[in-house]
């Protein structure tokens, strides 16, 4: 993904945290952030593993 895709996704997650946290639904954006960061971590790990070969 391009850099602006990452920035857009992070901005959406932050705005969801701001709006939903006071209503008691703060776990939803944090779950989305965890899934997103996990996906990025796995993707980077695979690229790192390929570059080591």
CHARMM internal coordinates of N, CA and C (Angstrom, degrees):
IC EDIT
DIST 1 N 1 CA 1.4455
DIST 1 CA 1 C 1.5174
ANGL 1 N 1 CA 1 C 109.54
DIST 1 C 2 N 1.2732
ANGL 1 CA 1 C 2 N 114.41
DIHE 1 N 1 CA 1 C 2 N 154.50
DIST 2 N 2 CA 1.4567
ANGL 1 C 2 N 2 CA 120.07
DIHE 1 CA 1 C 2 N 2 CA 177.77
DIST 2 CA 2 C 1.5239
ANGL 2 N 2 CA 2 C 109.77
DIHE 1 C 2 N 2 CA 2 C -78.59
DIST 2 C 3 N 1.3196
ANGL 2 CA 2 C 3 N 115.09
DIHE 2 N 2 CA 2 C 3 N 163.99
DIST 3 N 3 CA 1.4649
ANGL 2 C 3 N 3 CA 120.97
DIHE 2 CA 2 C 3 N 3 CA -178.32
DIST 3 CA 3 C 1.5288
ANGL 3 N 3 CA 3 C 111.46
DIHE 2 C 3 N 3 CA 3 C -61.33
DIST 3 C 4 N 1.3278
ANGL 3 CA 3 C 4 N 117.81
DIHE 3 N 3 CA 3 C 4 N -39.57
DIST 4 N 4 CA 1.4586
ANGL 3 C 4 N 4 CA 119.15
DIHE 3 CA 3 C 4 N 4 CA -177.34
DIST 4 CA 4 C 1.5251
ANGL 4 N 4 CA 4 C 111.36
DIHE 3 C 4 N 4 CA 4 C -69.63
DIST 4 C 5 N 1.3447
ANGL 4 CA 4 C 5 N 118.78
DIHE 4 N 4 CA 4 C 5 N -25.26
DIST 5 N 5 CA 1.4597
ANGL 4 C 5 N 5 CA 120.77
DIHE 4 CA 4 C 5 N 5 CA 173.77
DIST 5 CA 5 C 1.5275
ANGL 5 N 5 CA 5 C 110.23
DIHE 4 C 5 N 5 CA 5 C -65.94
DIST 5 C 6 N 1.3249
ANGL 5 CA 5 C 6 N 116.31
DIHE 5 N 5 CA 5 C 6 N -44.05
DIST 6 N 6 CA 1.4523
ANGL 5 C 6 N 6 CA 120.72
DIHE 5 CA 5 C 6 N 6 CA 178.87
DIST 6 CA 6 C 1.5241
ANGL 6 N 6 CA 6 C 110.83
DIHE 5 C 6 N 6 CA 6 C -63.26
DIST 6 C 7 N 1.3214
ANGL 6 CA 6 C 7 N 116.46
DIHE 6 N 6 CA 6 C 7 N -44.34
DIST 7 N 7 CA 1.4578
ANGL 6 C 7 N 7 CA 120.06
DIHE 6 CA 6 C 7 N 7 CA -179.89
DIST 7 CA 7 C 1.5219
ANGL 7 N 7 CA 7 C 111.69
DIHE 6 C 7 N 7 CA 7 C -64.53
DIST 7 C 8 N 1.3200
ANGL 7 CA 7 C 8 N 117.17
DIHE 7 N 7 CA 7 C 8 N -38.45
DIST 8 N 8 CA 1.4605
ANGL 7 C 8 N 8 CA 121.21
DIHE 7 CA 7 C 8 N 8 CA 178.52
DIST 8 CA 8 C 1.5262
ANGL 8 N 8 CA 8 C 110.89
DIHE 7 C 8 N 8 CA 8 C -65.39
DIST 8 C 9 N 1.3136
ANGL 8 CA 8 C 9 N 117.49
DIHE 8 N 8 CA 8 C 9 N -43.99
DIST 9 N 9 CA 1.4641
ANGL 8 C 9 N 9 CA 121.03
DIHE 8 CA 8 C 9 N 9 CA 179.39
DIST 9 CA 9 C 1.5211
ANGL 9 N 9 CA 9 C 110.80
DIHE 8 C 9 N 9 CA 9 C -64.01
DIST 9 C 10 N 1.3141
ANGL 9 CA 9 C 10 N 117.65
DIHE 9 N 9 CA 9 C 10 N -42.83
DIST 10 N 10 CA 1.4644
ANGL 9 C 10 N 10 CA 121.07
DIHE 9 CA 9 C 10 N 10 CA 179.06
DIST 10 CA 10 C 1.5256
ANGL 10 N 10 CA 10 C 110.69
DIHE 9 C 10 N 10 CA 10 C -65.64
DIST 10 C 11 N 1.3325
ANGL 10 CA 10 C 11 N 117.77
DIHE 10 N 10 CA 10 C 11 N -39.35
DIST 11 N 11 CA 1.4679
ANGL 10 C 11 N 11 CA 120.90
DIHE 10 CA 10 C 11 N 11 CA 178.16
DIST 11 CA 11 C 1.5252
ANGL 11 N 11 CA 11 C 110.88
DIHE 10 C 11 N 11 CA 11 C -64.11
DIST 11 C 12 N 1.3192
ANGL 11 CA 11 C 12 N 117.74
DIHE 11 N 11 CA 11 C 12 N -40.58
DIST 12 N 12 CA 1.4651
ANGL 11 C 12 N 12 CA 121.05
DIHE 11 CA 11 C 12 N 12 CA 178.37
DIST 12 CA 12 C 1.5238
ANGL 12 N 12 CA 12 C 110.09
DIHE 11 C 12 N 12 CA 12 C -64.68
DIST 12 C 13 N 1.3153
ANGL 12 CA 12 C 13 N 117.48
DIHE 12 N 12 CA 12 C 13 N -43.13
DIST 13 N 13 CA 1.4656
ANGL 12 C 13 N 13 CA 120.41
DIHE 12 CA 12 C 13 N 13 CA 179.72
DIST 13 CA 13 C 1.5240
ANGL 13 N 13 CA 13 C 110.72
DIHE 12 C 13 N 13 CA 13 C -63.80
DIST 13 C 14 N 1.3187
ANGL 13 CA 13 C 14 N 117.56
DIHE 13 N 13 CA 13 C 14 N -41.68
DIST 14 N 14 CA 1.4710
ANGL 13 C 14 N 14 CA 120.59
DIHE 13 CA 13 C 14 N 14 CA 179.38
DIST 14 CA 14 C 1.5236
ANGL 14 N 14 CA 14 C 110.80
DIHE 13 C 14 N 14 CA 14 C -64.61
DIST 14 C 15 N 1.3277
ANGL 14 CA 14 C 15 N 118.16
DIHE 14 N 14 CA 14 C 15 N -42.16
DIST 15 N 15 CA 1.4678
ANGL 14 C 15 N 15 CA 119.73
DIHE 14 CA 14 C 15 N 15 CA 178.74
DIST 15 CA 15 C 1.5247
ANGL 15 N 15 CA 15 C 111.04
DIHE 14 C 15 N 15 CA 15 C -66.84
DIST 15 C 16 N 1.3317
ANGL 15 CA 15 C 16 N 117.67
DIHE 15 N 15 CA 15 C 16 N -36.27
DIST 16 N 16 CA 1.4630
ANGL 15 C 16 N 16 CA 119.57
DIHE 15 CA 15 C 16 N 16 CA 175.41
DIST 16 CA 16 C 1.5207
ANGL 16 N 16 CA 16 C 111.19
DIHE 15 C 16 N 16 CA 16 C -64.06
DIST 16 C 17 N 1.3141
ANGL 16 CA 16 C 17 N 116.91
DIHE 16 N 16 CA 16 C 17 N -38.88
DIST 17 N 17 CA 1.4661
ANGL 16 C 17 N 17 CA 120.27
DIHE 16 CA 16 C 17 N 17 CA 177.62
DIST 17 CA 17 C 1.5241
ANGL 17 N 17 CA 17 C 110.06
DIHE 16 C 17 N 17 CA 17 C -63.00
DIST 17 C 18 N 1.3144
ANGL 17 CA 17 C 18 N 117.05
DIHE 17 N 17 CA 17 C 18 N -43.59
DIST 18 N 18 CA 1.4686
ANGL 17 C 18 N 18 CA 120.81
DIHE 17 CA 17 C 18 N 18 CA -178.55
DIST 18 CA 18 C 1.5236
ANGL 18 N 18 CA 18 C 110.89
DIHE 17 C 18 N 18 CA 18 C -63.11
DIST 18 C 19 N 1.3384
ANGL 18 CA 18 C 19 N 117.29
DIHE 18 N 18 CA 18 C 19 N -44.56
DIST 19 N 19 CA 1.4591
ANGL 18 C 19 N 19 CA 119.97
DIHE 18 CA 18 C 19 N 19 CA -175.36
DIST 19 CA 19 C 1.5297
ANGL 19 N 19 CA 19 C 113.44
DIHE 18 C 19 N 19 CA 19 C -80.65
DIST 19 C 20 N 1.3099
ANGL 19 CA 19 C 20 N 118.67
DIHE 19 N 19 CA 19 C 20 N -33.04
DIST 20 N 20 CA 1.4584
ANGL 19 C 20 N 20 CA 120.42
DIHE 19 CA 19 C 20 N 20 CA -174.53
DIST 20 CA 20 C 1.5194
ANGL 20 N 20 CA 20 C 114.33
DIHE 19 C 20 N 20 CA 20 C -94.92
DIST 20 C 21 N 1.3222
ANGL 20 CA 20 C 21 N 118.37
DIHE 20 N 20 CA 20 C 21 N -15.26
DIST 21 N 21 CA 1.4584
ANGL 20 C 21 N 21 CA 120.37
DIHE 20 CA 20 C 21 N 21 CA -175.21
DIST 21 CA 21 C 1.5250
ANGL 21 N 21 CA 21 C 111.89
DIHE 20 C 21 N 21 CA 21 C -65.96
DIST 21 C 22 N 1.3189
ANGL 21 CA 21 C 22 N 117.70
DIHE 21 N 21 CA 21 C 22 N -41.24
DIST 22 N 22 CA 1.4661
ANGL 21 C 22 N 22 CA 120.71
DIHE 21 CA 21 C 22 N 22 CA -178.78
DIST 22 CA 22 C 1.5203
ANGL 22 N 22 CA 22 C 112.35
DIHE 21 C 22 N 22 CA 22 C -71.98
DIST 22 C 23 N 1.3257
ANGL 22 CA 22 C 23 N 118.01
DIHE 22 N 22 CA 22 C 23 N -22.77
DIST 23 N 23 CA 1.4591
ANGL 22 C 23 N 23 CA 121.62
DIHE 22 CA 22 C 23 N 23 CA 179.94
DIST 23 CA 23 C 1.5266
ANGL 23 N 23 CA 23 C 112.40
DIHE 22 C 23 N 23 CA 23 C -86.00
DIST 23 C 24 N 1.2994
ANGL 23 CA 23 C 24 N 118.17
DIHE 23 N 23 CA 23 C 24 N -2.68
DIST 24 N 24 CA 1.4481
ANGL 23 C 24 N 24 CA 121.26
DIHE 23 CA 23 C 24 N 24 CA 178.67
DIST 24 CA 24 C 1.5143
ANGL 24 N 24 CA 24 C 114.12
DIHE 23 C 24 N 24 CA 24 C 93.34
DIST 24 C 25 N 1.3171
ANGL 24 CA 24 C 25 N 117.41
DIHE 24 N 24 CA 24 C 25 N 6.82
DIST 25 N 25 CA 1.4619
ANGL 24 C 25 N 25 CA 121.57
DIHE 24 CA 24 C 25 N 25 CA 179.77
DIST 25 CA 25 C 1.5265
ANGL 25 N 25 CA 25 C 111.51
DIHE 24 C 25 N 25 CA 25 C -109.99
DIST 25 C 26 N 1.3045
ANGL 25 CA 25 C 26 N 116.80
DIHE 25 N 25 CA 25 C 26 N 32.28
DIST 26 N 26 CA 1.4562
ANGL 25 C 26 N 26 CA 121.50
DIHE 25 CA 25 C 26 N 26 CA -176.78
DIST 26 CA 26 C 1.5133
ANGL 26 N 26 CA 26 C 113.73
DIHE 25 C 26 N 26 CA 26 C -69.21
DIST 26 C 27 N 1.3373
ANGL 26 CA 26 C 27 N 117.35
DIHE 26 N 26 CA 26 C 27 N -19.34
DIST 27 N 27 CA 1.4631
ANGL 26 C 27 N 27 CA 120.02
DIHE 26 CA 26 C 27 N 27 CA -178.28
DIST 27 CA 27 C 1.5292
ANGL 27 N 27 CA 27 C 111.65
DIHE 26 C 27 N 27 CA 27 C -71.82
DIST 27 C 28 N 1.3070
ANGL 27 CA 27 C 28 N 118.25
DIHE 27 N 27 CA 27 C 28 N -26.90
DIST 28 N 28 CA 1.4650
ANGL 27 C 28 N 28 CA 121.32
DIHE 27 CA 27 C 28 N 28 CA -177.12
DIST 28 CA 28 C 1.5295
ANGL 28 N 28 CA 28 C 111.53
DIHE 27 C 28 N 28 CA 28 C -64.77
DIST 28 C 29 N 1.3344
ANGL 28 CA 28 C 29 N 119.94
DIHE 28 N 28 CA 28 C 29 N -52.06
DIST 29 N 29 CA 1.4683
ANGL 28 C 29 N 29 CA 118.79
DIHE 28 CA 28 C 29 N 29 CA 178.03
DIST 29 CA 29 C 1.5225
ANGL 29 N 29 CA 29 C 113.14
DIHE 28 C 29 N 29 CA 29 C -64.40
DIST 29 C 30 N 1.3450
ANGL 29 CA 29 C 30 N 117.02
DIHE 29 N 29 CA 29 C 30 N -33.95
DIST 30 N 30 CA 1.4557
ANGL 29 C 30 N 30 CA 118.98
DIHE 29 CA 29 C 30 N 30 CA 177.82
DIST 30 CA 30 C 1.5264
ANGL 30 N 30 CA 30 C 110.87
DIHE 29 C 30 N 30 CA 30 C -67.38
DIST 30 C 31 N 1.3264
ANGL 30 CA 30 C 31 N 117.14
DIHE 30 N 30 CA 30 C 31 N -35.63
DIST 31 N 31 CA 1.4578
ANGL 30 C 31 N 31 CA 120.92
DIHE 30 CA 30 C 31 N 31 CA 175.43
DIST 31 CA 31 C 1.5244
ANGL 31 N 31 CA 31 C 110.52
DIHE 30 C 31 N 31 CA 31 C -65.18
DIST 31 C 32 N 1.3237
ANGL 31 CA 31 C 32 N 116.91
DIHE 31 N 31 CA 31 C 32 N -43.48
DIST 32 N 32 CA 1.4749
ANGL 31 C 32 N 32 CA 120.79
DIHE 31 CA 31 C 32 N 32 CA 176.85
DIST 32 CA 32 C 1.5270
ANGL 32 N 32 CA 32 C 110.85
DIHE 31 C 32 N 32 CA 32 C -61.99
DIST 32 C 33 N 1.3293
ANGL 32 CA 32 C 33 N 116.70
DIHE 32 N 32 CA 32 C 33 N -40.80
DIST 33 N 33 CA 1.4702
ANGL 32 C 33 N 33 CA 120.22
DIHE 32 CA 32 C 33 N 33 CA 178.45
DIST 33 CA 33 C 1.5210
ANGL 33 N 33 CA 33 C 111.04
DIHE 32 C 33 N 33 CA 33 C -64.60
DIST 33 C 34 N 1.3238
ANGL 33 CA 33 C 34 N 117.31
DIHE 33 N 33 CA 33 C 34 N -39.57
DIST 34 N 34 CA 1.4570
ANGL 33 C 34 N 34 CA 120.74
DIHE 33 CA 33 C 34 N 34 CA 178.03
DIST 34 CA 34 C 1.5195
ANGL 34 N 34 CA 34 C 112.41
DIHE 33 C 34 N 34 CA 34 C -64.88
DIST 34 C 35 N 1.3225
ANGL 34 CA 34 C 35 N 116.45
DIHE 34 N 34 CA 34 C 35 N -41.27
DIST 35 N 35 CA 1.4621
ANGL 34 C 35 N 35 CA 120.59
DIHE 34 CA 34 C 35 N 35 CA 177.72
DIST 35 CA 35 C 1.5287
ANGL 35 N 35 CA 35 C 110.20
DIHE 34 C 35 N 35 CA 35 C -65.09
DIST 35 C 36 N 1.3208
ANGL 35 CA 35 C 36 N 116.52
DIHE 35 N 35 CA 35 C 36 N -44.21
DIST 36 N 36 CA 1.4666
ANGL 35 C 36 N 36 CA 120.82
DIHE 35 CA 35 C 36 N 36 CA 179.92
DIST 36 CA 36 C 1.5288
ANGL 36 N 36 CA 36 C 111.31
DIHE 35 C 36 N 36 CA 36 C -62.35
DIST 36 C 37 N 1.3266
ANGL 36 CA 36 C 37 N 116.88
DIHE 36 N 36 CA 36 C 37 N -47.03
DIST 37 N 37 CA 1.4609
ANGL 36 C 37 N 37 CA 119.95
DIHE 36 CA 36 C 37 N 37 CA -179.28
DIST 37 CA 37 C 1.5244
ANGL 37 N 37 CA 37 C 111.49
DIHE 36 C 37 N 37 CA 37 C -68.10
DIST 37 C 38 N 1.3258
ANGL 37 CA 37 C 38 N 117.59
DIHE 37 N 37 CA 37 C 38 N -33.69
DIST 38 N 38 CA 1.4604
ANGL 37 C 38 N 38 CA 120.95
DIHE 37 CA 37 C 38 N 38 CA 175.38
DIST 38 CA 38 C 1.5128
ANGL 38 N 38 CA 38 C 111.50
DIHE 37 C 38 N 38 CA 38 C -64.51
DIST 38 C 39 N 1.3371
ANGL 38 CA 38 C 39 N 116.57
DIHE 38 N 38 CA 38 C 39 N -41.76
DIST 39 N 39 CA 1.4593
ANGL 38 C 39 N 39 CA 121.64
DIHE 38 CA 38 C 39 N 39 CA 177.27
DIST 39 CA 39 C 1.5259
ANGL 39 N 39 CA 39 C 110.84
DIHE 38 C 39 N 39 CA 39 C -61.87
DIST 39 C 40 N 1.3144
ANGL 39 CA 39 C 40 N 116.87
DIHE 39 N 39 CA 39 C 40 N -44.87
DIST 40 N 40 CA 1.4627
ANGL 39 C 40 N 40 CA 121.42
DIHE 39 CA 39 C 40 N 40 CA 179.58
DIST 40 CA 40 C 1.5291
ANGL 40 N 40 CA 40 C 110.43
DIHE 39 C 40 N 40 CA 40 C -64.23
DIST 40 C 41 N 1.3277
ANGL 40 CA 40 C 41 N 116.66
DIHE 40 N 40 CA 40 C 41 N -40.51
DIST 41 N 41 CA 1.4618
ANGL 40 C 41 N 41 CA 121.29
DIHE 40 CA 40 C 41 N 41 CA -179.89
DIST 41 CA 41 C 1.5268
ANGL 41 N 41 CA 41 C 110.92
DIHE 40 C 41 N 41 CA 41 C -63.33
DIST 41 C 42 N 1.3277
ANGL 41 CA 41 C 42 N 117.78
DIHE 41 N 41 CA 41 C 42 N -45.50
DIST 42 N 42 CA 1.4722
ANGL 41 C 42 N 42 CA 121.46
DIHE 41 CA 41 C 42 N 42 CA 179.29
DIST 42 CA 42 C 1.5214
ANGL 42 N 42 CA 42 C 110.53
DIHE 41 C 42 N 42 CA 42 C -64.01
DIST 42 C 43 N 1.3137
ANGL 42 CA 42 C 43 N 116.02
DIHE 42 N 42 CA 42 C 43 N -40.88
DIST 43 N 43 CA 1.4675
ANGL 42 C 43 N 43 CA 120.74
DIHE 42 CA 42 C 43 N 43 CA 179.79
DIST 43 CA 43 C 1.5298
ANGL 43 N 43 CA 43 C 111.03
DIHE 42 C 43 N 43 CA 43 C -63.09
DIST 43 C 44 N 1.3247
ANGL 43 CA 43 C 44 N 116.92
DIHE 43 N 43 CA 43 C 44 N -45.37
DIST 44 N 44 CA 1.4621
ANGL 43 C 44 N 44 CA 120.74
DIHE 43 CA 43 C 44 N 44 CA 179.36
DIST 44 CA 44 C 1.5271
ANGL 44 N 44 CA 44 C 111.50
DIHE 43 C 44 N 44 CA 44 C -68.07
DIST 44 C 45 N 1.3245
ANGL 44 CA 44 C 45 N 117.15
DIHE 44 N 44 CA 44 C 45 N -35.97
DIST 45 N 45 CA 1.4613
ANGL 44 C 45 N 45 CA 120.57
DIHE 44 CA 44 C 45 N 45 CA 178.13
DIST 45 CA 45 C 1.5229
ANGL 45 N 45 CA 45 C 110.68
DIHE 44 C 45 N 45 CA 45 C -63.84
DIST 45 C 46 N 1.3236
ANGL 45 CA 45 C 46 N 116.90
DIHE 45 N 45 CA 45 C 46 N -41.55
DIST 46 N 46 CA 1.4694
ANGL 45 C 46 N 46 CA 120.12
DIHE 45 CA 45 C 46 N 46 CA 177.68
DIST 46 CA 46 C 1.5250
ANGL 46 N 46 CA 46 C 111.10
DIHE 45 C 46 N 46 CA 46 C -64.07
DIST 46 C 47 N 1.3168
ANGL 46 CA 46 C 47 N 118.04
DIHE 46 N 46 CA 46 C 47 N -41.50
DIST 47 N 47 CA 1.4642
ANGL 46 C 47 N 47 CA 121.09
DIHE 46 CA 46 C 47 N 47 CA 177.65
DIST 47 CA 47 C 1.5258
ANGL 47 N 47 CA 47 C 110.90
DIHE 46 C 47 N 47 CA 47 C -64.73
DIST 47 C 48 N 1.3310
ANGL 47 CA 47 C 48 N 117.15
DIHE 47 N 47 CA 47 C 48 N -38.67
DIST 48 N 48 CA 1.4570
ANGL 47 C 48 N 48 CA 121.41
DIHE 47 CA 47 C 48 N 48 CA 178.77
DIST 48 CA 48 C 1.5262
ANGL 48 N 48 CA 48 C 110.65
DIHE 47 C 48 N 48 CA 48 C -66.31
DIST 48 C 49 N 1.3165
ANGL 48 CA 48 C 49 N 115.95
DIHE 48 N 48 CA 48 C 49 N -40.14
DIST 49 N 49 CA 1.4568
ANGL 48 C 49 N 49 CA 121.11
DIHE 48 CA 48 C 49 N 49 CA -179.69
DIST 49 CA 49 C 1.5250
ANGL 49 N 49 CA 49 C 110.95
DIHE 48 C 49 N 49 CA 49 C -66.72
DIST 49 C 50 N 1.3354
ANGL 49 CA 49 C 50 N 117.13
DIHE 49 N 49 CA 49 C 50 N -38.89
DIST 50 N 50 CA 1.4618
ANGL 49 C 50 N 50 CA 120.92
DIHE 49 CA 49 C 50 N 50 CA 178.67
DIST 50 CA 50 C 1.5342
ANGL 50 N 50 CA 50 C 111.35
DIHE 49 C 50 N 50 CA 50 C -67.25
DIST 50 C 51 N 1.3288
ANGL 50 CA 50 C 51 N 116.70
DIHE 50 N 50 CA 50 C 51 N -35.88
DIST 51 N 51 CA 1.4544
ANGL 50 C 51 N 51 CA 120.04
DIHE 50 CA 50 C 51 N 51 CA -177.48
DIST 51 CA 51 C 1.5267
ANGL 51 N 51 CA 51 C 111.63
DIHE 50 C 51 N 51 CA 51 C -72.88
DIST 51 C 52 N 1.3339
ANGL 51 CA 51 C 52 N 117.87
DIHE 51 N 51 CA 51 C 52 N -21.16
DIST 52 N 52 CA 1.4527
ANGL 51 C 52 N 52 CA 121.53
DIHE 51 CA 51 C 52 N 52 CA 179.49
DIST 52 CA 52 C 1.5379
ANGL 52 N 52 CA 52 C 112.26
DIHE 51 C 52 N 52 CA 52 C -75.48
DIST 52 C 53 N 1.3264
ANGL 52 CA 52 C 53 N 117.01
DIHE 52 N 52 CA 52 C 53 N -21.71
DIST 53 N 53 CA 1.4745
ANGL 52 C 53 N 53 CA 120.72
DIHE 52 CA 52 C 53 N 53 CA -176.50
DIST 53 CA 53 C 1.4761
ANGL 53 N 53 CA 53 C 113.23
DIHE 52 C 53 N 53 CA 53 C -69.60
END
COOR INIT
IC SEED 1 N 1 CA 1 C
IC BUILD
